[in-house]
Amino acid sequence: MLDFFEINKRAMNGPYCTERDFDMNIFVPKLREVVKKYGIIYQPGTPINEDDDLADRVFQAALDLCVETGVFVTDTSRIIKCTREEFLEALREAPSAPEFGEGADRKTMLGRKPESDAPPWCFVGAGGATVSNEDVSVPSRGGLRAHPPR
């Protein structure tokens, strides 16, 4: 599996691209392409998918999208490119039950399988940033910025 140092190297040395160019000229056109290729149609009356074939097509579309566009790094204006095999290996190795919070607020986020009776659990807040205590939390007075000022 790719280690931290390899990901960091790719984040520093990947193809240079402005965020706007990535969004408008790479990501959006490729997103439209995979949505069309896999026949993915938003059904507002069915917000929770129960169609196994559609779930498989969405997964394949997402995998194609990631492989073909890469991952844009806002801090370096570089694109991290990974192969299909690297993405699949990362998914296989990813934790199946990550834990968030600490102490009495600690909670395990379990993956829900189709037809699961387990209630969904929504993780809202810092989007994965380490903010479990005030020593590492970013003060949010006035709201958080999407990107740091340059």
N, CA, C and O of each residue as an XYZ file, in Angstrom:
600
protein
N       0.845     -1.183      0.000
C       0.000      0.000      0.000
C       0.889      1.245      0.000
O       2.002      1.228      0.526
N       0.385      2.307     -0.591
C       1.134      3.555     -0.595
C       1.330      4.037      0.831
O       0.396      4.030      1.633
N       2.540      4.453      1.142
C       2.766      4.961      2.493
C       2.691      6.490      2.501
O       2.595      7.132      1.455
N       2.735      7.043      3.688
C       2.630      8.490      3.884
C       3.649      9.251      3.039
O       3.325     10.281      2.448
N       4.882      8.742      2.983
C       5.945      9.459      2.287
C       5.716      9.485      0.773
O       6.023     10.477      0.112
N       5.180      8.395      0.231
C       4.889      8.364     -1.204
C       3.753      9.326     -1.545
O       3.825     10.042     -2.543
N       2.717      9.345     -0.729
C       1.606     10.278     -0.952
C       2.117     11.716     -0.867
O       1.764     12.554     -1.696
N       2.941     11.996      0.127
C       3.506     13.341      0.282
C       4.359     13.717     -0.931
O       4.289     14.849     -1.409
N       5.157     12.782     -1.427
C       5.982     13.043     -2.614
C       5.108     13.395     -3.814
O       5.415     14.321     -4.565
N       4.012     12.647     -3.989
C       3.108     12.918     -5.109
C       2.396     14.262     -4.926
O       2.129     14.964     -5.901
N       2.093     14.613     -3.686
C       1.435     15.899     -3.413
C       2.368     17.069     -3.704
O       1.907     18.167     -4.017
N       3.654     16.848     -3.605
C       4.625     17.910     -3.854
C       5.114     17.943     -5.301
O       5.549     18.989     -5.784
N       5.044     16.798     -6.001
C       5.642     16.712     -7.332
C       4.671     16.336     -8.442
O       5.076     16.210     -9.598
N       3.394     16.154     -8.110
C       2.418     15.789     -9.131
C       2.219     16.920    -10.124
O       2.777     18.005     -9.961
N       1.425     16.665    -11.153
C       1.175     17.708    -12.161
C       0.602     18.977    -11.516
O      -0.312     18.912    -10.694
N       1.156     20.126    -11.905
C       0.674     21.409    -11.396
C      -0.619     21.791    -12.112
O      -0.768     21.568    -13.314
N      -1.552     22.371    -11.352
C      -2.825     22.792    -11.930
C      -3.477     23.781    -10.967
O      -3.405     23.597     -9.752
N      -4.096     24.801    -11.485
C      -4.837     25.691    -10.589
C      -6.122     24.980    -10.163
O      -6.605     24.081    -10.851
N      -6.655     25.391     -9.040
C      -7.887     24.777     -8.545
C      -9.030     24.968     -9.536
O      -9.805     24.045     -9.790
N      -9.126     26.151    -10.083
C     -10.193     26.425    -11.056
C     -10.048     25.542    -12.293
O     -11.032     24.979    -12.772
N      -8.825     25.419    -12.810
C      -8.614     24.555    -13.979
C      -8.940     23.101    -13.652
O      -9.538     22.399    -14.468
N      -8.549     22.651    -12.467
C      -8.869     21.273    -12.085
C     -10.381     21.078    -12.053
O     -10.913     20.140    -12.646
N     -11.062     21.979    -11.350
C     -12.519     21.851    -11.220
C     -13.221     21.912    -12.570
O     -14.017     21.032    -12.896
N     -12.933     22.936    -13.347
C     -13.700     23.204    -14.561
C     -13.233     22.414    -15.790
O     -14.045     22.087    -16.657
N     -11.948     22.108    -15.870
C     -11.425     21.474    -17.083
C     -11.079     19.993    -16.925
O     -10.893     19.289    -17.918
N     -10.994     19.526    -15.695
C     -10.649     18.120    -15.463
C     -11.788     17.397    -14.747
O     -12.351     16.440    -15.277
N     -12.126     17.858    -13.539
C     -13.081     17.137    -12.704
C     -14.502     17.141    -13.276
O     -15.092     16.077    -13.467
N     -15.046     18.309    -13.545
C     -16.444     18.397    -14.001
C     -16.656     17.659    -15.327
O     -17.614     16.894    -15.434
N     -15.804     17.856    -16.341
C     -16.023     17.105    -17.585
C     -15.941     15.585    -17.381
O     -16.736     14.843    -17.957
N     -14.994     15.123    -16.572
C     -14.860     13.687    -16.330
C     -16.044     13.172    -15.523
O     -16.513     12.060    -15.765
N     -16.534     13.956    -14.570
C     -17.714     13.565    -13.800
C     -18.909     13.374    -14.730
O     -19.620     12.373    -14.639
N     -19.122     14.327    -15.614
C     -20.229     14.204    -16.585
C     -20.064     12.944    -17.437
O     -21.034     12.246    -17.729
N     -18.828     12.671    -17.827
C     -18.555     11.510    -18.678
C     -18.890     10.195    -17.965
O     -19.548      9.331    -18.545
N     -18.444     10.038    -16.716
C     -18.702      8.763    -16.027
C     -20.174      8.616    -15.643
O     -20.701      7.503    -15.627
N     -20.834      9.721    -15.338
C     -22.279      9.666    -15.040
C     -23.031      9.155    -16.267
O     -23.930      8.321    -16.153
N     -22.659      9.659    -17.430
C     -23.308      9.220    -18.676
C     -22.928      7.773    -18.998
O     -23.791      6.960    -19.328
N     -21.635      7.458    -18.902
C     -21.145      6.115    -19.236
C     -21.847      5.039    -18.408
O     -22.203      3.986    -18.937
N     -22.045      5.294    -17.126
C     -22.631      4.295    -16.230
C     -24.137      4.460    -16.033
O     -24.739      3.733    -15.243
N     -24.745      5.403    -16.738
C     -26.194      5.558    -16.673
C     -26.708      5.911    -15.288
O     -27.718      5.374    -14.834
N     -26.009      6.814    -14.626
C     -26.401      7.206    -13.272
C     -27.358      8.386    -13.362
O     -27.015      9.442    -13.895
N     -28.556      8.194    -12.837
C     -29.592      9.225    -12.880
C     -30.085      9.471    -11.465
O     -30.467      8.537    -10.759
N     -30.074     10.724    -11.056
C     -30.561     11.096     -9.725
C     -32.072     10.901     -9.654
O     -32.816     11.387    -10.506
N     -32.505     10.190     -8.637
C     -33.931      9.936     -8.410
C     -34.325     10.611     -7.097
O     -34.154     10.002     -6.041
N     -34.847     11.847     -7.116
C     -35.147     12.552     -5.870
C     -36.159     11.821     -4.993
O     -36.157     12.008     -3.776
N     -37.019     10.997     -5.579
C     -38.005     10.260     -4.797
C     -37.427      9.051     -4.092
O     -38.094      8.439     -3.258
N     -36.173      8.696     -4.422
C     -35.523      7.540     -3.807
C     -34.144      7.972     -3.301
O     -33.134      7.643     -3.923
N     -34.084      8.706     -2.182
C     -32.787      9.208     -1.717
C     -31.851      8.105     -1.215
O     -30.633      8.281     -1.203
N     -32.422      6.965     -0.799
C     -31.592      5.849     -0.347
C     -31.692      4.751     -1.394
O     -32.756      4.170     -1.610
N     -30.572      4.480     -2.032
C     -30.557      3.492     -3.103
C     -30.744      2.075     -2.561
O     -30.121      1.691     -1.570
N     -31.597      1.315     -3.215
C     -31.785     -0.097     -2.872
C     -31.529     -0.993     -4.080
O     -31.822     -2.188     -4.046
N     -30.987     -0.415     -5.140
C     -30.732     -1.138     -6.377
C     -29.254     -1.553     -6.404
O     -28.372     -0.705     -6.542
N     -28.989     -2.854     -6.271
C     -27.608     -3.341     -6.229
C     -26.830     -3.011     -7.501
O     -25.646     -2.678     -7.438
N     -27.494     -3.102     -8.653
C     -26.830     -2.790     -9.916
C     -26.407     -1.324     -9.950
O     -25.300     -1.004    -10.382
N     -27.287     -0.435     -9.494
C     -26.945      0.990     -9.456
C     -25.777      1.229     -8.498
O     -24.877      2.012     -8.803
N     -25.784      0.568     -7.354
C     -24.681      0.723     -6.396
C     -23.357      0.298     -7.028
O     -22.338      0.967     -6.853
N     -23.374     -0.812     -7.761
C     -22.155     -1.274     -8.437
C     -21.697     -0.278     -9.497
O     -20.500     -0.025     -9.634
N     -22.644      0.290    -10.249
C     -22.289      1.267    -11.283
C     -21.740      2.550    -10.670
O     -20.795      3.134    -11.202
N     -22.321      2.995     -9.556
C     -21.819      4.202     -8.876
C     -20.394      3.963     -8.381
O     -19.539      4.841     -8.498
N     -20.138      2.773     -7.825
C     -18.779      2.454     -7.367
C     -17.799      2.496     -8.532
O     -16.739      3.114     -8.426
N     -18.141      1.845     -9.644
C     -17.240      1.830    -10.804
C     -17.032      3.238    -11.358
O     -15.922      3.593    -11.755
N     -18.096      4.036    -11.384
C     -17.982      5.422    -11.863
C     -17.048      6.221    -10.952
O     -16.204      6.978    -11.432
N     -17.200      6.052     -9.652
C     -16.342      6.772     -8.703
C     -14.888      6.340     -8.847
O     -13.980      7.170     -8.798
N     -14.672      5.050     -9.023
C     -13.311      4.555     -9.200
C     -12.698      5.112    -10.482
O     -11.557      5.574    -10.474
N     -13.446      5.072    -11.580
C     -12.962      5.669    -12.832
C     -12.642      7.144    -12.647
O     -11.606      7.622    -13.109
N     -13.527      7.862    -11.975
C     -13.335      9.297    -11.747
C     -12.040      9.555    -10.981
O     -11.250     10.420    -11.358
N     -11.830      8.804     -9.910
C     -10.619      8.996     -9.094
C      -9.352      8.681     -9.881
O      -8.376      9.429     -9.823
N      -9.372      7.578    -10.613
C      -8.192      7.177    -11.378
C      -7.882      8.189    -12.477
O      -6.724      8.553    -12.683
N      -8.904      8.637    -13.172
C      -8.674      9.489    -14.336
C      -8.420     10.956    -13.984
O      -7.724     11.652    -14.723
N      -8.975     11.436    -12.863
C      -8.746     12.838    -12.504
C      -7.623     13.001    -11.494
O      -6.936     14.023    -11.493
N      -7.428     12.013    -10.639
C      -6.501     12.170     -9.538
C      -7.176     12.949     -8.422
O      -8.375     13.225     -8.462
N      -6.379     13.293     -7.432
C      -6.881     14.020     -6.269
C      -6.156     15.359     -6.198
O      -4.927     15.400     -6.134
N      -6.912     16.452     -6.211
C      -6.308     17.787     -6.196
C      -5.922     18.177     -4.774
O      -6.715     18.030     -3.844
N      -4.695     18.676     -4.612
C      -4.188     19.125     -3.315
C      -4.163     20.641     -3.331
O      -3.349     21.244     -4.030
N      -5.054     21.263     -2.559
C      -5.162     22.717     -2.593
C      -3.892     23.399     -2.078
O      -3.541     24.478     -2.556
N      -3.203     22.793     -1.117
C      -2.014     23.428     -0.541
C      -0.856     23.543     -1.523
O      -0.074     24.490     -1.443
N      -0.733     22.592     -2.448
C       0.399     22.600     -3.375
C      -0.006     22.864     -4.823
O       0.855     23.009     -5.690
N      -1.316     22.926     -5.093
C      -1.832     23.063     -6.462
C      -1.282     21.955     -7.358
O      -0.936     22.175     -8.518
N      -1.215     20.765     -6.780
C      -0.724     19.591     -7.506
C      -1.806     18.514     -7.504
O      -2.714     18.528     -6.672
N      -1.695     17.600     -8.431
C      -2.639     16.494     -8.525
C      -1.907     15.211     -8.131
O      -0.860     14.885     -8.691
N      -2.467     14.496     -7.169
C      -1.934     13.187     -6.803
C      -2.591     12.167     -7.723
O      -3.810     11.999     -7.705
N      -1.796     11.501     -8.510
C      -2.301     10.459     -9.403
C      -2.031      9.092     -8.771
O      -0.947      8.834     -8.246
N      -3.042      8.228     -8.834
C      -2.914      6.862     -8.330
C      -3.508      5.911     -9.362
O      -4.398      6.284    -10.127
N      -3.016      4.709     -9.374
C      -3.548      3.709    -10.288
C      -4.830      3.111     -9.712
O      -5.127      3.269     -8.527
N      -5.571      2.432    -10.557
C      -6.777      1.721    -10.136
C      -6.418      0.723     -9.024
O      -7.136      0.616     -8.029
N      -5.322      0.006     -9.193
C      -4.895     -0.982     -8.200
C      -4.555     -0.319     -6.868
O      -4.859     -0.867     -5.809
N      -3.924      0.862     -6.912
C      -3.594      1.566     -5.663
C      -4.859      2.005     -4.930
O      -4.930      1.897     -3.706
N      -5.863      2.504     -5.669
C      -7.121      2.882     -5.019
C      -7.805      1.663     -4.419
O      -8.276      1.717     -3.283
N      -7.866      0.561     -5.168
C      -8.533     -0.645     -4.666
C      -7.810     -1.211     -3.443
O      -8.453     -1.670     -2.499
N      -6.480     -1.179     -3.457
C      -5.718     -1.661     -2.307
C      -5.980     -0.777     -1.086
O      -6.132     -1.282      0.026
N      -6.034      0.529     -1.292
C      -6.320      1.440     -0.180
C      -7.706      1.170      0.402
O      -7.889      1.215      1.619
N      -8.678      0.891     -0.460
C     -10.023      0.576      0.031
C     -10.032     -0.731      0.819
O     -10.712     -0.838      1.840
N      -9.275     -1.729      0.345
C      -9.201     -3.003      1.078
C      -8.547     -2.822      2.443
O      -8.947     -3.460      3.416
N      -7.545     -1.956      2.513
C      -6.781     -1.762      3.748
C      -7.392     -0.722      4.693
O      -6.965     -0.611      5.842
N      -8.367      0.026      4.232
C      -8.972      1.082      5.059
C      -9.655      0.473      6.282
O     -10.190     -0.634      6.208
N      -9.639      1.187      7.401
C     -10.310      0.660      8.593
C     -11.805      0.463      8.328
O     -12.453      1.304      7.705
N     -12.330     -0.643      8.803
C     -13.753     -0.922      8.584
C     -14.627     -0.288      9.651
O     -15.841     -0.177      9.477
N     -14.024      0.124     10.746
C     -14.796      0.718     11.836
C     -13.969      1.799     12.525
O     -13.524      1.600     13.655
N     -13.751      2.957     11.856
C     -12.955      4.015     12.494
C     -13.690      4.595     13.697
O     -14.920      4.614     13.748
N     -12.914      5.061     14.648
C     -13.484      5.669     15.852
C     -13.199      7.156     15.853
O     -12.122      7.599     15.453
N     -14.180      7.919     16.308
C     -14.080      9.371     16.370
C     -14.383      9.819     17.785
O     -15.173      9.189     18.488
N     -13.753     10.913     18.205
C     -14.001     11.462     19.529
C     -13.139     10.793     20.574
O     -12.273      9.974     20.266
N     -13.393     11.154     21.809
C     -12.643     10.553     22.917
C     -13.526     10.504     24.150
O     -14.514     11.231     24.255
N     -13.159      9.648     25.069
C     -13.919      9.507     26.314
C     -15.357      9.113     26.051
O     -15.641      8.258     25.212
N     -16.258      9.747     26.779
C     -17.691      9.444     26.657
C     -18.237      9.817     25.280
O     -19.289      9.320     24.878
N     -17.528     10.694     24.546
C     -17.981     11.127     23.218
C     -17.441     10.253     22.090
O     -17.732     10.501     20.920
N     -16.658      9.235     22.432
C     -16.085      8.356     21.409
C     -17.187      7.509     20.774
O     -18.045      6.960     21.465
N     -17.147      7.414     19.440
C     -18.170      6.649     18.715
C     -17.504      5.931     17.543
O     -16.602      6.469     16.901
N     -17.956      4.728     17.278
C     -17.454      3.943     16.162
C     -18.396      4.108     14.983
O     -19.610      3.960     15.120
N     -17.826      4.417     13.818
C     -18.629      4.542     12.613
C     -18.536      3.215     11.853
O     -17.510      2.901     11.249
N     -19.601      2.465     11.897
C     -19.635      1.176     11.218
C     -20.140      1.344      9.791
O     -21.034      2.147      9.527
N     -19.562      0.582      8.882
C     -20.062      0.582      7.514
C     -21.413     -0.126      7.483
O     -21.578     -1.186      8.086
N     -22.361      0.454      6.789
C     -23.688     -0.163      6.678
C     -23.774     -0.912      5.363
O     -23.460     -0.363      4.307
N     -24.190     -2.138      5.425
C     -24.378     -2.969      4.239
C     -25.808     -2.789      3.729
O     -26.679     -2.339      4.473
N     -26.054     -3.140      2.462
C     -27.431     -3.060      1.957
C     -28.397     -3.851      2.843
O     -28.060     -4.910      3.372
N     -29.580     -3.315      2.984
C     -30.651     -3.884      3.810
C     -30.295     -3.944      5.299
O     -30.924     -4.695      6.045
N     -29.314     -3.182      5.738
C     -28.937     -3.177      7.141
C     -30.040     -2.555      7.992
O     -30.680     -1.588      7.580
N     -30.256     -3.115      9.180
C     -31.207     -2.551     10.138
C     -30.555     -1.508     11.032
O     -31.242     -0.799     11.766
N     -29.224     -1.413     10.972
C     -28.519     -0.447     11.812
C     -28.875      0.967     11.365
O     -28.854      1.258     10.169
N     -29.198      1.842     12.303
C     -29.523      3.219     11.906
C     -28.277      3.924     11.375
O     -27.173      3.670     11.858
N     -28.438      4.800     10.394
C     -27.282      5.538      9.892
C     -26.756      6.491     10.956
O     -27.505      6.997     11.792
N     -25.474      6.718     10.902
C     -24.854      7.666     11.816
C     -24.153      8.710     10.971
O     -23.300      8.379     10.148
N     -24.505      9.960     11.167
C     -23.933     11.051     10.386
C     -22.815     11.704     11.162
O     -22.987     12.098     12.316
N     -21.669     11.814     10.521
C     -20.531     12.504     11.103
C     -20.544     13.917     10.556
O     -20.309     14.121      9.365
N     -20.811     14.886     11.396
C     -20.834     16.277     10.968
C     -19.821     17.055     11.790
O     -19.495     16.676     12.915
N     -19.342     18.115     11.237
C     -18.391     18.921     11.979
C     -17.155     19.190     11.160
O     -17.237     19.740     10.062
N     -16.016     18.808     11.685
C     -14.736     19.198     11.106
C     -14.302     18.341      9.926
O     -13.183     18.504      9.438
N     -15.128     17.459      9.465
C     -14.816     16.697      8.257
C     -13.551     15.874      8.330
O     -12.819     15.776      7.346
N     -13.283     15.283      9.475
C     -12.126     14.418      9.596
C     -10.909     15.090     10.200
O      -9.921     14.414     10.485
N     -10.948     16.394     10.402
C      -9.812     17.075     11.019
C      -9.724     16.696     12.489
O     -10.730     16.381     13.124
N      -8.528     16.730     13.011
C      -8.323     16.378     14.406
C      -8.753     17.547     15.282
O      -8.005     18.512     15.442
N      -9.928     17.469     15.837
C     -10.435     18.541     16.699
C     -11.102     17.954     17.937
O     -12.089     18.500     18.429
N     -10.570     16.852     18.438
C     -11.221     16.179     19.557
C     -11.023     16.902     20.883
O     -11.701     16.577     21.858
N     -10.126     17.860     20.947
C     -10.051     18.685     22.148
C      -9.631     20.098     21.766
O      -9.141     20.336     20.662
N      -9.826     21.016     22.679
C      -9.610     22.432     22.347
C      -8.149     22.786     22.086
O      -7.873     23.834     21.502
N      -7.199     21.933     22.507
C      -5.796     22.214     22.243
C      -5.430     22.089     20.766
O      -4.502     22.747     20.295
N      -6.162     21.242     20.036
C      -5.847     21.038     18.625
C      -6.921     21.578     17.692
O      -6.801     21.465     16.472
N      -7.945     22.150     18.246
C      -9.046     22.665     17.441
C      -8.702     24.038     16.878
O      -8.039     24.842     17.533
N      -9.155     24.295     15.672
C      -8.977     25.606     15.050
C     -10.105     26.499     15.534
O     -11.272     26.136     15.390
N      -9.795     27.656     16.103
C     -10.882     28.545     16.522
C     -11.782     28.871     15.324
O     -11.299     29.156     14.228
N     -13.071     28.822     15.551
C     -13.984     29.015     14.427
C     -14.823     30.277     14.547
O     -15.886     30.367     13.933
N     -14.374     31.244     15.317
C     -15.104     32.504     15.382
C     -15.166     33.119     13.995
O     -14.147     33.244     13.316
N     -16.344     33.495     13.587
C     -16.496     34.106     12.274
C     -16.572     33.081     11.159
O     -16.611     33.446      9.984
N     -16.595     31.789     11.514
C     -16.706     30.736     10.501
C     -15.352     30.265     10.027
O     -14.355     30.976     10.151
N     -15.323     29.075      9.489
C     -14.089     28.504      8.957
C     -13.974     28.821      7.482
O     -14.978     28.852      6.769
N     -12.780     29.051      7.028
C     -12.543     29.288      5.607
C     -12.417     27.940      4.901
O     -11.908     26.976      5.473
N     -12.881     27.882      3.659
C     -12.728     26.664      2.865
C     -11.247     26.423      2.568
O     -10.800     25.276      2.524
N     -10.489     27.496      2.365
C      -9.082     27.385      2.055
C      -8.356     28.487      2.823
O      -8.903     29.574      3.007
N      -7.137     28.217      3.269
C      -6.391     29.266      3.952
C      -6.059     30.408      2.990
O      -5.890     30.178      1.793
N      -5.966     31.629      3.504
C      -5.607     32.743      2.618
C      -4.212     32.535      2.056
O      -3.353     31.935      2.703
N      -3.995     33.032      0.855
C      -2.661     32.872      0.229
C      -1.983     34.192      0.107
O      -0.859     34.265     -0.391
